[in-house]
Amino acid sequence: MDKEEWLDALNDDVRDIRALTMAVREETKEIREETKILREQLMVMKEDVKETKRKTDAAWELVVITRNQMHEELAYLKKPIWKKWFGTN
């Protein structure tokens, strides 16, 4: 091969490498944008999970309060009538 053929081959390689580099940069840019969007969605989901957990805790607390109230009412109903009248334990 003579000198011109080598230069042409090197120029072709340089053009190919440059094109690949630009393609990789563009792909990296797209991936970063997608990652940013996914992070934002993740933050929204975390807030939703926190809100759901708070509501679940409140519902469970209501269940416990209701259960305790029912136990107290059942205990009162089981008392003899004279204890209910005089208010003794």
C-alpha positions in Angstrom: 0.0 0.0 0.0 1.2 3.4 -0.8 1.1 6.5 1.4 -2.2 7.8 0.0 -4.1 4.6 0.6 -2.9 4.5 4.2 -4.0 8.1 4.7 -7.4 7.4 3.2 -7.8 4.3 5.4 -6.8 6.3 8.5 -9.3 9.1 7.5 -12.0 6.6 7.1 -11.2 5.1 10.5 -11.2 8.6 12.1 -14.6 9.4 10.5 -16.0 6.1 11.8 -14.6 6.7 15.3 -15.9 10.3 15.3 -19.4 9.0 14.2 -19.4 6.3 16.9 -18.3 8.8 19.5 -21.2 11.2 18.6 -23.6 8.3 18.7 -22.4 7.2 22.1 -22.7 10.8 23.4 -26.2 11.1 22.1 -27.2 7.7 23.6 -25.6 8.8 26.9 -27.6 12.0 26.9 -30.8 10.1 26.3 -30.0 7.7 29.1 -29.3 10.6 31.5 -32.6 12.2 30.6 -34.5 8.9 31.1 -32.7 8.4 34.4 -33.7 11.9 35.5 -37.4 11.1 34.7 -37.2 7.8 36.5 -35.7 9.5 39.6 -38.6 12.0 39.6 -41.1 9.2 39.3 -39.4 7.4 42.1 -39.6 10.4 44.4 -43.4 10.7 43.6 -43.8 7.0 44.3 -41.9 7.4 47.6 -44.3 10.2 48.7 -47.3 8.0 47.7 -45.9 5.1 49.8 -45.4 7.4 52.8 -49.0 8.7 52.4 -50.4 5.2 52.1 -48.4 4.1 55.1 -49.8 7.0 57.1 -53.3 6.1 56.1 -52.8 2.5 56.9 -51.4 3.3 60.4 -54.5 5.6 61.0 -56.8 2.8 59.9 -55.1 0.3 62.1 -55.3 2.6 65.1 -59.1 3.0 64.4 -59.4 -0.8 64.4 -57.6 -1.1 67.8 -59.7 1.7 69.3 -62.9 0.1 68.1 -61.8 -3.3 69.4 -61.0 -1.9 72.8 -64.3 -0.1 72.9 -66.2 -3.3 72.0 -64.4 -5.2 74.8 -65.4 -2.5 77.3 -69.0 -2.6 76.1 -69.1 -6.4 76.3 -67.6 -6.3 79.8 -70.3 -3.7 80.8 -73.1 -5.9 79.4 -71.8 -8.9 81.4 -72.0 -7.1 84.7 -74.9 -7.8 87.0 -77.7 -5.3 86.9 -77.1 -4.0 90.5 -73.4 -3.2 89.6 -74.7 -1.2 86.7 -77.2 0.7 88.9 -74.7 1.6 91.6 -71.7 2.1 89.3 -69.4 -0.3 91.1 -66.7 -2.1 89.3 
